[in-house]
Amino acid sequence: MYDEEDNKRETLKGVFIKIVLVVLLIFVLMMLFPTKGFVTNYVDEKVAENSNNGVDNFNNNLLAMATAGSGYFTSSRLPKETGEKVRMTLGDMYDDKLLVKFSDSNNRTCNTKESYLEVTREESEYTMKVNLSCSDKEDYIMLHMGLDGTSFPSTSTARCEFVKNLDETWAYGNWSSWSTKRVSSNSTRQVQTKVSKVQSGTKKVPRTTTYEGGATKVLYNGYVKYVCPSDYDNAGVYDSAVSCKRSVTTYVTEPVYKNVTYYRYRTKTLSSKVDTKWSSCDDTALIDQGYVKTGKED
């Protein structure tokens, strides 16, 4: 009886061990041979990852060329005449130590001749074409700068404040209004004068008018006489014909003028200013001109 029970226990034990071994075998097979869905998802993730890295790598290389060109093409290296162009290849940039050599997403070096910077002087601005040609992609960007600029704007979005102390200079201000108040010149004041006739008042001026007329003929004691009335200048009785004269004086008002001196002046002052500019934080052109960063950024 005991032998039968022992046999049953051994049989059950063997079956249990076999079940465990089968489960373990299935688990190992699943680890070694993943499902189709697992493989597809894994591959898709890797492809997307490699694709994004390729775009980012190309953009970073393009911006590196643009940043190096922005610092290199200052006013002395820009074309002078409208329509004139200046070109620098990627190979030239390597030779001049403006860039370290970089590769594309396929780990290949980009074309050092077809990749270039080209600056053109237009009628109203400068343009810089940044062209990058690699095994995985070719594209370009454009930078613009006014004719009065000293360097192309950086491709960096950060902007810093730069300041420079300007030299002290003497400068005249605006002229004052004309005035009759006397002003004298000195080392800091410049004076101008002018003389004008100005009416200072009026005066009465006499004007005399003479009237003439024939004497009145009369018979006096049997004699012919000629008489000028008493209100005439030559009033009286005359034996012969005369011309009677009378003077009439009237007064007219006339203006009276005098010479007046006018003065105006302007003064000069000593000015000392601080020039402030906002530009890209890596604007070496401003630093070369004596500007320093204040530490403020936007």
C-alpha positions as CSV (number, residue, x, y, z in Angstrom):
1,M,0.0,0.0,0.0
2,Y,2.8,2.3,0.9
3,D,4.5,1.5,-2.4
4,E,1.5,2.6,-4.4
5,E,1.3,6.0,-2.5
6,D,5.0,6.6,-3.1
7,N,4.6,5.9,-6.8
8,K,1.7,8.4,-7.1
9,R,3.8,11.1,-5.3
10,E,6.7,10.5,-7.7
11,T,4.4,10.7,-10.7
12,L,2.8,14.0,-9.6
13,K,6.2,15.4,-8.9
14,G,7.4,14.5,-12.3
15,V,4.4,16.1,-14.0
16,F,4.9,19.4,-12.0
17,I,8.6,19.5,-13.0
18,K,7.7,19.1,-16.6
19,I,5.1,21.9,-16.5
20,V,7.6,24.3,-14.9
21,L,10.2,23.4,-17.6
22,V,7.7,24.0,-20.4
23,V,6.8,27.5,-18.9
24,L,10.4,28.4,-18.6
25,L,11.1,27.3,-22.2
26,I,8.2,29.5,-23.5
27,F,9.5,32.5,-21.6
28,V,13.0,32.1,-23.0
29,L,11.7,31.7,-26.5
30,M,9.7,35.0,-26.1
31,M,12.8,36.8,-25.0
32,L,14.9,35.4,-27.9
33,F,12.3,35.9,-30.6
34,P,10.2,39.1,-30.0
35,T,6.8,39.6,-31.7
36,K,6.5,41.4,-35.1
37,G,4.8,44.4,-33.4
38,F,7.7,44.8,-31.0
39,V,10.3,44.7,-33.8
40,T,8.3,47.2,-36.0
41,N,8.0,49.7,-33.1
42,Y,11.7,49.4,-32.2
43,V,12.8,50.0,-35.8
44,D,10.4,53.0,-36.2
45,E,11.7,54.6,-33.1
46,K,15.3,54.3,-34.2
47,V,14.5,55.6,-37.7
48,A,12.8,58.7,-36.3
49,E,15.6,59.2,-33.8
50,N,18.2,59.1,-36.6
51,S,16.1,61.3,-38.8
52,N,15.7,64.1,-36.2
53,N,19.4,63.9,-35.3
54,G,20.2,64.4,-39.0
55,V,18.1,67.6,-39.3
56,D,19.5,69.0,-36.1
57,N,23.1,68.2,-37.2
58,F,22.6,70.0,-40.5
59,N,21.0,73.0,-38.9
60,N,23.7,73.3,-36.3
61,N,26.4,73.1,-39.0
62,L,24.6,75.8,-41.1
63,L,24.3,78.1,-38.1
64,A,27.9,77.5,-37.2
65,M,29.0,78.8,-40.6
66,A,26.6,81.8,-40.3
67,T,27.9,82.8,-36.9
68,A,31.5,82.5,-38.1
69,G,30.7,84.6,-41.1
70,S,28.9,87.3,-39.1
71,G,32.1,87.9,-37.1
72,Y,34.4,87.7,-40.1
73,F,32.7,90.1,-42.5
74,T,33.3,93.4,-40.8
75,S,33.4,96.7,-42.7
76,S,36.9,96.3,-44.0
77,R,36.1,93.0,-45.7
78,L,32.8,94.0,-47.2
79,P,32.4,94.7,-51.0
80,K,32.6,98.4,-51.9
81,E,30.6,98.8,-55.1
82,T,26.9,98.0,-55.7
83,G,26.6,94.5,-57.2
84,E,30.1,93.5,-56.1
85,K,30.4,90.1,-54.3
86,V,32.8,88.4,-52.0
87,R,32.9,84.6,-51.5
88,M,34.5,82.4,-48.9
89,T,34.2,78.6,-49.2
90,L,34.0,76.1,-46.3
91,G,37.5,75.0,-47.1
92,D,38.7,78.7,-46.8
93,M,37.0,78.8,-43.4
94,Y,38.8,75.7,-42.3
95,D,42.1,77.1,-43.5
96,D,41.6,80.4,-41.7
97,K,40.7,78.5,-38.5
98,L,37.2,80.1,-38.4
99,L,35.6,76.6,-37.9
100,V,36.6,73.2,-36.8
101,K,35.8,70.4,-39.3
102,F,32.4,68.9,-39.0
103,S,30.5,66.0,-40.6
104,D,26.9,65.3,-41.6
105,S,24.5,62.7,-40.2
106,N,26.1,60.1,-42.4
107,N,29.5,60.8,-40.7
108,R,30.8,62.3,-44.0
109,T,32.5,65.6,-44.4
110,C,30.5,68.3,-46.2
111,N,31.6,69.6,-49.6
112,T,34.2,72.2,-48.9
113,K,33.8,74.0,-52.3
114,E,30.0,73.9,-52.8
115,S,29.5,75.0,-49.2
116,Y,30.3,78.8,-49.0
117,L,29.5,82.3,-47.7
118,E,28.7,84.9,-50.3
119,V,28.3,88.6,-49.4
120,T,26.7,90.9,-52.0
121,R,26.4,94.7,-51.8
122,E,22.9,95.7,-52.9
123,E,21.6,99.2,-53.5
124,S,20.3,99.6,-49.9
125,E,21.9,96.8,-47.9
126,Y,24.4,93.9,-47.7
127,T,23.2,90.3,-48.0
128,M,25.1,87.2,-47.0
129,K,24.1,83.8,-48.4
130,V,25.2,80.9,-46.2
131,N,25.1,77.7,-48.3
132,L,25.8,74.2,-46.9
133,S,26.1,71.2,-49.2
134,C,26.4,67.7,-47.5
135,S,25.7,64.1,-48.5
136,D,22.4,64.2,-46.7
137,K,21.1,67.6,-47.6
138,E,21.9,71.0,-49.3
139,D,20.2,74.3,-48.2
140,Y,21.0,77.9,-47.4
141,I,19.9,80.9,-45.3
142,M,20.2,84.7,-45.9
143,L,21.4,87.4,-43.5
144,H,20.8,91.1,-44.1
145,M,22.6,94.2,-42.9
146,G,22.2,98.0,-43.6
147,L,25.0,99.8,-45.5
148,D,26.0,101.7,-42.3
149,G,26.6,98.6,-40.3
150,T,29.9,97.2,-39.1
151,S,29.1,93.5,-39.0
152,F,26.3,91.1,-39.9
153,P,23.9,90.3,-37.1
154,S,24.7,87.1,-35.3
155,T,22.4,84.1,-35.7
156,S,22.2,83.9,-31.9
157,T,18.9,85.2,-30.5
158,A,20.6,86.5,-27.2
159,R,21.2,90.2,-27.1
160,C,23.6,92.1,-24.7
161,E,24.1,95.7,-23.8
162,F,27.4,97.3,-24.7
163,V,28.6,100.7,-23.6
164,K,31.5,103.0,-24.7
165,N,32.7,106.3,-23.1
166,L,32.9,108.9,-25.8
167,D,35.7,111.5,-25.9
168,E,35.1,114.9,-24.4
169,T,34.3,117.5,-27.1
170,W,33.5,121.2,-27.3
171,A,30.4,122.0,-29.3
172,Y,28.4,125.2,-29.9
173,G,24.7,125.2,-29.2
174,N,22.0,127.1,-31.1
175,W,21.9,130.8,-31.6
176,S,19.8,132.9,-29.3
177,S,17.1,135.3,-30.5
178,W,18.1,138.8,-31.6
179,S,18.0,141.3,-28.7
180,T,19.0,144.9,-27.9
181,K,20.6,143.7,-24.7
182,R,24.4,144.2,-25.1
183,V,26.4,140.9,-24.9
184,S,30.1,140.6,-25.0
185,S,32.0,137.6,-26.4
186,N,34.5,135.4,-24.4
187,S,36.2,132.1,-24.7
188,T,33.0,130.1,-24.5
189,R,30.5,132.6,-26.1
190,Q,30.3,133.7,-29.7
191,V,28.5,137.0,-30.4
192,Q,27.0,138.4,-33.7
193,T,25.7,142.0,-34.1
194,K,23.6,143.9,-36.7
195,V,22.5,147.5,-37.0
196,S,19.0,148.4,-38.1
197,K,17.1,151.7,-38.4
198,V,14.2,151.8,-36.0
199,Q,11.5,154.6,-35.7
200,S,11.9,156.3,-32.4
201,G,9.1,158.9,-32.8
202,T,7.7,161.7,-35.0
203,K,8.2,165.4,-35.6
204,K,6.3,168.3,-37.2
205,V,8.0,169.6,-40.4
206,P,6.9,173.0,-41.9
207,R,5.8,173.2,-45.6
208,T,5.5,176.7,-47.2
209,T,3.4,177.3,-50.3
210,T,3.4,180.6,-52.3
211,Y,0.4,181.9,-54.1
212,E,0.5,184.7,-56.7
213,G,-2.2,186.9,-58.3
214,G,-2.5,190.2,-60.1
215,A,-3.0,193.5,-58.1
216,T,-6.5,195.1,-58.0
217,K,-6.7,198.1,-60.3
218,V,-8.4,201.1,-58.7
219,L,-9.0,204.9,-59.5
220,Y,-7.6,207.0,-56.6
221,N,-7.9,210.9,-56.8
222,G,-8.1,210.7,-60.5
223,Y,-5.1,208.4,-60.8
224,V,-4.9,204.7,-61.7
225,K,-3.4,202.7,-58.8
226,Y,-2.7,198.9,-58.3
227,V,-3.5,197.5,-54.8
228,C,-2.3,194.2,-53.2
229,P,-4.5,193.2,-50.2
230,S,-3.2,193.4,-46.6
231,D,-3.0,189.5,-46.3
232,Y,-0.4,189.3,-49.0
233,D,3.3,189.5,-48.4
234,N,3.7,192.6,-50.6
235,A,0.5,194.4,-49.5
236,G,0.3,198.0,-50.6
237,V,-0.6,200.5,-53.4
238,Y,1.4,200.5,-56.6
239,D,1.5,203.0,-59.5
240,S,2.0,200.2,-62.0
241,A,0.7,196.7,-62.3
242,V,2.4,194.2,-60.0
243,S,2.0,190.6,-59.0
244,C,0.7,190.1,-55.4
245,K,2.3,187.2,-53.5
246,R,1.1,185.3,-50.4
247,S,3.0,182.5,-48.6
248,V,1.1,179.9,-46.6
249,T,2.9,177.6,-44.1
250,T,1.5,174.2,-43.1
251,Y,3.0,171.4,-40.9
252,V,3.2,167.7,-41.7
253,T,4.2,164.8,-39.4
254,E,7.2,162.8,-40.3
255,P,8.8,159.7,-38.5
256,V,12.1,160.0,-36.7
257,Y,14.6,157.1,-37.0
258,K,17.6,156.0,-35.1
259,N,20.2,153.3,-35.5
260,V,19.8,150.3,-33.1
261,T,22.4,147.6,-32.5
262,Y,21.1,144.0,-32.0
263,Y,23.0,141.2,-30.4
264,R,22.7,137.4,-30.5
265,Y,25.0,134.7,-29.1
266,R,25.7,131.0,-28.7
267,T,27.8,129.2,-26.2
268,K,29.9,126.1,-26.4
269,T,30.0,123.4,-23.8
270,L,32.2,120.4,-23.0
271,S,30.2,117.2,-23.4
272,S,31.2,113.7,-22.3
273,K,28.7,111.0,-23.3
274,V,28.3,107.2,-22.9
275,D,27.1,105.5,-26.1
276,T,24.9,102.5,-25.5
277,K,24.2,99.7,-28.1
278,W,22.3,96.5,-28.0
279,S,23.7,93.7,-30.2
280,S,24.3,90.0,-30.2
281,C,26.4,88.9,-27.2
282,D,29.2,87.6,-29.5
283,D,29.5,90.9,-31.5
284,T,33.3,91.1,-31.7
285,A,33.1,94.2,-34.0
286,L,31.7,96.3,-31.1
287,I,34.4,95.0,-28.7
288,D,37.1,95.9,-31.3
289,Q,35.7,99.5,-31.3
290,G,36.1,99.8,-27.5
291,Y,32.6,98.8,-26.3
292,V,32.3,96.6,-23.2
293,K,29.4,94.4,-22.0
294,T,27.4,95.7,-19.0
295,G,26.1,92.2,-18.2
296,K,22.5,93.1,-19.1
297,E,20.8,90.7,-21.5
298,D,17.4,90.3,-23.1
